[in-house]
Amino acid sequence: MNNFTYKNPTEIIFGKGTIGEIGSRVPRDVPVMFVYGGGSIKRNGVYEQVVAALKSHRVIEFPGIEPNPTCETCLRAVDVVRQQKIGFLLAVGGGSVIDGAKFIAAAACYPGTDPWEILRTHGACVKAALPVGTVLTLPATGTESNGNAVISRKATAEKLHFTADVSFPVFSVLDPQTTFTLPAKQIRNGVVDAFVHVLEQYLTYSVAAPLQDRMAEAILQTLVEVAPRTLASPQDYDARASFMWCATLALNNLIACGVPQDWTTHMIGHELTAFYGLDHAETLAVVLPGVWTHQLAHKRSKLEQYGRRVWAAGGAEAAVEATEKFFNSLGMPTRLKDHGIAAEEAAGRVQARFAERKAAYGEHGDVTAEAAAAILRSRA
């Protein structure tokens, strides 16, 4: 097992009826920006609960954060933050809203002239950020308990990520009841997103970290168990609670301790979202089997372990097949043609973008522009 430092300062407030607890955790001596998305929280009762909990606070609302939050929208929020002297941000929604709030919080404290540098440097230039609290309504990204955010830029058709210690939420409220009214597609996406987050940290090569392996496999096995239940019975509280907790643990830095990580699937997937507008999880389901097949020689041992322990499947190829079948069983397409995308065109566009950045991803740093193109061609 490799050396590591584990850091996670986020307080998790989990369970039924916990939204009311935010009132005691949001400071009263500064204006608060209440950030949310397209209005679903006004239809499911979450908005009213948040407003009631903040009745003693000075609140400025900023709705309209997109499903793939854009730099352009977030910078409009930064203007409001500065004008109103906002001292705390409360993000209420899914991963996109929380990621947007993290970027707003960092950009408001950025001393330079172009906050997009936060994304270009992947957070290296972030030295300060306003505090952010969250109320999670869509389990998927794990952003409620980490320092990561992914932001898109319309002007250049880019989608980049940043990570910063100061971007961890100070608290996150997770009430599984807030997920009961979500469309099945969003639950499907959330399951796939969490599943692939685990695999990016687990399915690399062995470094004698059996506990991390077993924790990762437990999250995967739990998702396999509860995904069909939570899709079939949206108000099954226990299934939703297990799904929600899996999504948080999938990317809160815990299973990453001391182990190599991949993230090739995410990096290629971000480009598919930037170019074609696919949901993040949709890109992951398309790309992941191609990455594994392309990297089979490096990943065979771990794929065989994963196949045995999670799927009771024999062989690396069988593990890849079982994973793709699982995604399909959730109603998730796994081929570019399913989204009306020509594989050759996508391969060319992503290859050019990777080459421009001199990018090389994967646990061995060997997934170059040419390799990314070959992976996408295989996913026609």
VMD Tcl script that draws the C-alpha trace (Angstrom):
set ca {
  {0.00 0.00 0.00}
  {1.30 3.46 -0.93}
  {1.74 6.31 1.56}
  {-1.24 8.66 1.89}
  {-2.82 11.51 3.82}
  {-6.57 11.32 4.36}
  {-8.51 14.57 4.66}
  {-12.28 15.07 4.70}
  {-13.63 17.98 6.76}
  {-17.27 17.69 5.62}
  {-19.92 17.06 8.27}
  {-22.55 14.63 6.94}
  {-26.10 15.04 8.30}
  {-27.96 11.96 7.09}
  {-31.56 10.82 7.40}
  {-35.23 11.74 7.35}
  {-36.21 15.31 8.11}
  {-32.65 16.61 8.43}
  {-33.01 19.70 6.19}
  {-34.24 21.68 9.19}
  {-30.82 21.34 10.79}
  {-29.17 23.72 8.32}
  {-30.50 26.75 10.19}
  {-28.13 26.12 13.10}
  {-25.14 25.53 10.81}
  {-25.44 28.45 8.38}
  {-23.98 31.65 9.89}
  {-26.47 34.42 10.67}
  {-24.02 37.31 10.61}
  {-23.38 37.29 6.82}
  {-25.65 37.30 3.75}
  {-26.23 33.79 2.35}
  {-26.52 32.89 -1.33}
  {-29.05 30.07 -1.90}
  {-27.97 28.38 -5.13}
  {-30.18 25.93 -7.01}
  {-31.02 24.70 -10.49}
  {-34.09 24.60 -12.66}
  {-36.81 24.61 -10.04}
  {-37.41 20.93 -9.21}
  {-36.85 21.75 -5.54}
  {-39.97 23.92 -5.71}
  {-42.02 20.94 -6.89}
  {-40.84 18.38 -4.33}
  {-41.09 20.51 -1.18}
  {-37.36 20.94 -0.60}
  {-37.43 24.67 -1.39}
  {-40.03 25.33 1.30}
  {-38.03 23.34 3.87}
  {-34.86 25.31 3.11}
  {-36.64 28.67 3.25}
  {-38.19 27.74 6.60}
  {-34.83 26.64 7.99}
  {-33.24 29.96 6.92}
  {-36.03 32.25 8.11}
  {-33.65 34.04 10.48}
  {-31.00 34.60 7.80}
  {-30.57 37.20 5.07}
  {-30.86 35.09 1.91}
  {-30.21 35.99 -1.73}
  {-31.41 33.36 -4.19}
  {-29.50 32.42 -7.35}
  {-31.43 29.85 -9.45}
  {-30.55 28.57 -12.90}
  {-27.43 26.43 -12.47}
  {-27.42 24.09 -15.48}
  {-27.19 20.26 -15.45}
  {-23.61 20.78 -16.70}
  {-22.82 24.02 -14.83}
  {-21.26 26.65 -17.05}
  {-18.56 29.14 -16.28}
  {-20.70 31.86 -17.81}
  {-23.63 31.33 -15.43}
  {-21.39 30.90 -12.41}
  {-19.57 34.15 -13.11}
  {-22.90 35.97 -13.08}
  {-23.37 34.58 -9.60}
  {-19.88 35.79 -8.64}
  {-20.97 39.33 -9.55}
  {-23.91 39.01 -7.14}
  {-21.66 37.58 -4.43}
  {-19.42 40.62 -4.63}
  {-22.24 43.15 -4.88}
  {-24.14 41.68 -1.94}
  {-21.06 40.84 0.13}
  {-22.13 37.20 0.41}
  {-20.32 35.29 3.14}
  {-21.76 31.77 2.74}
  {-23.18 29.69 -0.10}
  {-25.87 27.03 0.33}
  {-26.17 24.71 -2.67}
  {-29.43 22.76 -2.88}
  {-29.70 20.15 -5.62}
  {-27.56 17.55 -7.35}
  {-23.90 17.44 -8.21}
  {-24.14 20.13 -10.85}
  {-25.55 22.69 -8.43}
  {-22.95 21.82 -5.79}
  {-20.09 21.93 -8.32}
  {-21.35 25.30 -9.53}
  {-21.44 26.63 -5.97}
  {-17.89 25.42 -5.35}
  {-16.68 27.27 -8.44}
  {-18.60 30.41 -7.47}
  {-17.06 30.23 -4.00}
  {-13.52 29.88 -5.38}
  {-13.96 32.40 -8.21}
  {-15.27 35.04 -5.78}
  {-11.93 34.84 -3.94}
  {-9.73 34.49 -7.01}
  {-7.35 37.48 -7.31}
  {-6.69 37.17 -11.04}
  {-8.64 38.51 -14.00}
  {-9.78 35.18 -15.53}
  {-11.34 32.68 -13.09}
  {-11.27 30.01 -15.82}
  {-7.62 29.63 -14.76}
  {-9.03 27.72 -11.78}
  {-10.08 25.03 -14.24}
  {-7.04 25.28 -16.49}
  {-4.78 24.64 -13.49}
  {-7.18 21.99 -12.06}
  {-7.35 23.97 -8.83}
  {-3.63 24.58 -8.28}
  {-4.24 28.33 -8.12}
  {-7.09 28.10 -5.57}
  {-5.87 29.43 -2.25}
  {-9.18 30.56 -0.73}
  {-12.92 30.07 -1.17}
  {-16.12 31.10 0.53}
  {-17.64 28.37 2.74}
  {-20.26 26.15 1.09}
  {-22.95 23.98 2.63}
  {-25.11 21.58 0.66}
  {-28.48 19.88 0.65}
  {-28.15 16.93 -1.73}
  {-31.22 15.92 -3.76}
  {-29.60 13.71 -6.42}
  {-27.03 11.09 -5.35}
  {-24.36 10.54 -8.01}
  {-21.17 12.53 -8.00}
  {-20.02 12.44 -4.37}
  {-19.30 16.17 -4.58}
  {-21.18 16.67 -1.31}
  {-18.15 15.21 0.50}
  {-15.08 16.10 -1.54}
  {-13.19 19.10 -2.89}
  {-13.84 18.39 -6.57}
  {-15.95 20.25 -9.14}
  {-16.47 19.97 -12.89}
  {-17.40 23.07 -14.90}
  {-18.17 23.61 -18.60}
  {-17.39 26.63 -20.75}
  {-19.76 27.28 -23.62}
  {-17.45 29.67 -25.45}
  {-14.78 27.01 -26.01}
  {-16.81 23.77 -25.69}
  {-14.62 22.67 -22.78}
  {-15.41 20.69 -19.66}
  {-12.69 20.68 -17.00}
  {-12.35 19.80 -13.34}
  {-10.64 21.30 -10.34}
  {-9.81 20.06 -6.86}
  {-8.99 22.12 -3.79}
  {-8.90 21.46 -0.06}
  {-10.75 24.73 0.57}
  {-13.61 23.52 -1.64}
  {-14.84 20.75 0.64}
  {-18.37 21.58 1.85}
  {-18.47 22.43 5.53}
  {-21.62 20.31 5.87}
  {-23.92 18.28 3.65}
  {-27.49 17.26 4.38}
  {-28.51 13.91 2.87}
  {-32.22 13.11 3.27}
  {-33.11 10.14 1.02}
  {-36.74 11.31 0.92}
  {-35.68 14.21 -1.32}
  {-34.95 11.66 -4.07}
  {-38.41 10.05 -4.18}
  {-39.69 12.20 -7.05}
  {-36.60 11.99 -9.26}
  {-37.11 10.65 -12.80}
  {-35.87 7.09 -13.35}
  {-33.24 8.38 -15.79}
  {-31.60 10.46 -13.08}
  {-31.49 7.52 -10.69}
  {-30.03 5.35 -13.46}
  {-27.40 8.00 -14.13}
  {-26.60 8.31 -10.44}
  {-26.05 4.58 -10.00}
  {-23.74 4.42 -13.02}
  {-21.83 7.51 -11.93}
  {-21.20 6.15 -8.44}
  {-20.34 2.70 -9.81}
  {-17.72 4.09 -12.18}
  {-16.27 6.38 -9.50}
  {-15.45 3.27 -7.47}
  {-13.98 1.48 -10.47}
  {-11.70 4.40 -11.38}
  {-10.04 4.01 -7.96}
  {-10.21 0.22 -7.65}
  {-9.68 -1.35 -11.05}
  {-6.01 -0.58 -11.68}
  {-3.35 -2.91 -10.26}
  {-2.67 -4.44 -6.88}
  {-0.62 -2.57 -4.27}
  {-1.38 -4.88 -1.34}
  {-4.30 -2.81 -0.10}
  {-6.87 -5.52 0.70}
  {-9.03 -3.32 2.92}
  {-9.46 -0.65 0.24}
  {-10.27 -3.40 -2.27}
  {-12.91 -4.91 0.01}
  {-14.46 -1.51 0.75}
  {-14.64 -0.74 -2.96}
  {-16.18 -4.13 -3.70}
  {-18.73 -3.64 -0.91}
  {-19.91 -0.39 -2.49}
  {-20.14 -2.06 -5.91}
  {-22.04 -5.07 -4.54}
  {-24.45 -2.82 -2.66}
  {-25.17 -0.78 -5.78}
  {-25.82 -3.98 -7.75}
  {-28.21 -5.10 -5.01}
  {-30.18 -1.89 -4.46}
  {-30.21 -0.35 -7.97}
  {-33.06 -2.49 -9.34}
  {-35.03 -2.03 -6.11}
  {-34.72 1.73 -6.07}
  {-35.67 1.97 -9.74}
  {-38.70 -0.31 -9.31}
  {-39.86 1.27 -6.03}
  {-38.93 4.98 -5.90}
  {-40.27 5.41 -2.36}
  {-38.38 2.45 -0.89}
  {-36.58 4.49 1.75}
  {-34.05 1.81 2.67}
  {-33.01 1.27 -0.95}
  {-32.70 5.00 -1.59}
  {-30.74 5.48 1.63}
  {-28.27 2.75 0.68}
  {-27.88 4.17 -2.81}
  {-27.35 7.68 -1.45}
  {-24.69 6.55 1.02}
  {-22.93 4.48 -1.63}
  {-22.68 7.51 -3.91}
  {-21.08 9.55 -1.12}
  {-18.59 6.87 -0.12}
  {-17.70 6.23 -3.76}
  {-15.86 9.55 -4.00}
  {-15.08 10.97 -0.58}
  {-11.35 10.06 -0.82}
  {-11.64 7.06 1.52}
  {-11.24 4.16 -0.91}
  {-8.55 6.14 -2.77}
  {-6.18 6.03 0.20}
  {-2.87 4.46 -0.75}
  {-3.97 3.05 -4.12}
  {-3.34 4.02 -7.77}
  {-6.18 5.64 -9.70}
  {-7.18 5.66 -13.36}
  {-9.78 8.35 -14.38}
  {-9.29 7.75 -18.12}
  {-13.00 7.03 -18.56}
  {-13.90 10.35 -16.95}
  {-11.42 12.37 -19.00}
  {-12.69 10.94 -22.29}
  {-16.26 11.21 -21.06}
  {-15.90 14.90 -20.26}
  {-14.99 15.55 -23.89}
  {-18.09 13.68 -25.11}
  {-20.22 15.89 -22.88}
  {-18.42 19.03 -24.07}
  {-18.82 18.14 -27.76}
  {-22.18 16.35 -27.81}
  {-24.03 17.31 -24.61}
  {-24.43 13.77 -23.27}
  {-25.18 13.33 -19.60}
  {-22.00 12.61 -17.65}
  {-23.07 9.09 -16.67}
  {-24.05 8.31 -20.26}
  {-20.50 9.00 -21.36}
  {-19.07 6.79 -18.62}
  {-21.22 3.82 -19.61}
  {-20.05 4.14 -23.22}
  {-16.36 4.63 -22.54}
  {-15.58 2.33 -19.58}
  {-15.80 -1.05 -21.39}
  {-13.60 0.34 -24.15}
  {-10.95 1.52 -21.69}
  {-10.84 -1.87 -20.01}
  {-10.59 -3.75 -23.28}
  {-7.84 -1.43 -24.54}
  {-5.93 -1.78 -21.25}
  {-6.64 -5.48 -20.75}
  {-2.99 -6.49 -20.46}
  {-2.43 -4.05 -17.58}
  {-5.77 -4.63 -15.87}
  {-6.27 -8.37 -16.31}
  {-5.41 -9.38 -12.74}
  {-7.67 -6.78 -11.14}
  {-10.47 -7.44 -13.64}
  {-10.35 -11.13 -12.73}
  {-10.54 -10.28 -9.02}
  {-13.44 -7.90 -9.65}
  {-15.22 -10.51 -11.76}
  {-14.88 -13.19 -9.09}
  {-15.86 -11.05 -6.13}
  {-18.59 -8.86 -7.59}
  {-20.09 -10.95 -10.40}
  {-18.97 -14.53 -9.65}
  {-17.66 -14.40 -13.22}
  {-14.62 -16.19 -14.56}
  {-12.06 -14.24 -16.53}
  {-11.35 -10.60 -17.27}
  {-13.43 -10.55 -20.45}
  {-16.44 -11.92 -18.55}
  {-16.08 -9.11 -15.99}
  {-16.20 -6.50 -18.74}
  {-19.27 -8.16 -20.25}
  {-21.05 -8.41 -16.87}
  {-20.50 -4.71 -16.21}
  {-21.91 -3.68 -19.57}
  {-24.92 -5.95 -19.05}
  {-25.52 -4.35 -15.65}
  {-25.57 -0.90 -17.19}
  {-27.96 -2.10 -19.88}
  {-30.23 -3.66 -17.24}
  {-30.68 -0.18 -15.77}
  {-31.76 1.16 -19.16}
  {-28.36 2.73 -19.81}
  {-27.05 2.64 -23.41}
  {-23.40 1.65 -23.79}
  {-22.60 2.43 -27.44}
  {-22.04 5.70 -29.27}
  {-24.56 4.72 -31.94}
  {-27.23 4.56 -29.22}
  {-26.78 8.32 -28.86}
  {-26.61 9.01 -32.58}
  {-22.87 9.76 -32.48}
  {-20.48 8.63 -35.20}
  {-17.54 6.90 -33.53}
  {-15.00 8.06 -36.11}
  {-16.01 11.69 -35.71}
  {-15.92 11.47 -31.91}
  {-12.54 9.75 -32.02}
  {-11.11 12.50 -34.21}
  {-12.42 15.33 -32.07}
  {-11.26 13.83 -28.78}
  {-7.88 12.89 -30.24}
  {-7.32 16.48 -31.37}
  {-8.33 17.86 -27.94}
  {-6.04 15.45 -26.09}
  {-3.17 16.16 -28.46}
  {-3.64 19.90 -28.00}
  {-3.27 19.43 -24.24}
  {-0.51 16.81 -24.54}
  {-2.72 14.66 -22.34}
  {-1.87 11.17 -21.13}
  {-4.16 9.50 -18.60}
  {-4.54 6.24 -16.73}
  {-2.71 4.67 -13.81}
  {0.33 4.17 -16.07}
  {0.00 7.48 -17.93}
  {-0.18 5.66 -21.25}
  {-3.64 6.60 -22.54}
  {-2.55 9.19 -25.07}
  {-4.55 11.02 -27.73}
  {-4.13 8.07 -30.10}
  {-5.24 5.59 -27.45}
  {-8.33 7.67 -26.61}
  {-9.28 7.67 -30.30}
  {-8.86 3.90 -30.51}
  {-11.05 3.44 -27.42}
  {-13.85 5.53 -28.94}
  {-13.66 3.74 -32.29}
  {-14.18 0.48 -30.41}
  {-17.41 1.86 -28.88}
  {-19.28 2.40 -32.15}
}
mol new
graphics top color blue
foreach p $ca { graphics top sphere $p radius 0.5 }
foreach p [lrange $ca 0 end-1] q [lrange $ca 1 end] { graphics top cylinder $p $q radius 0.2 }
display resetview
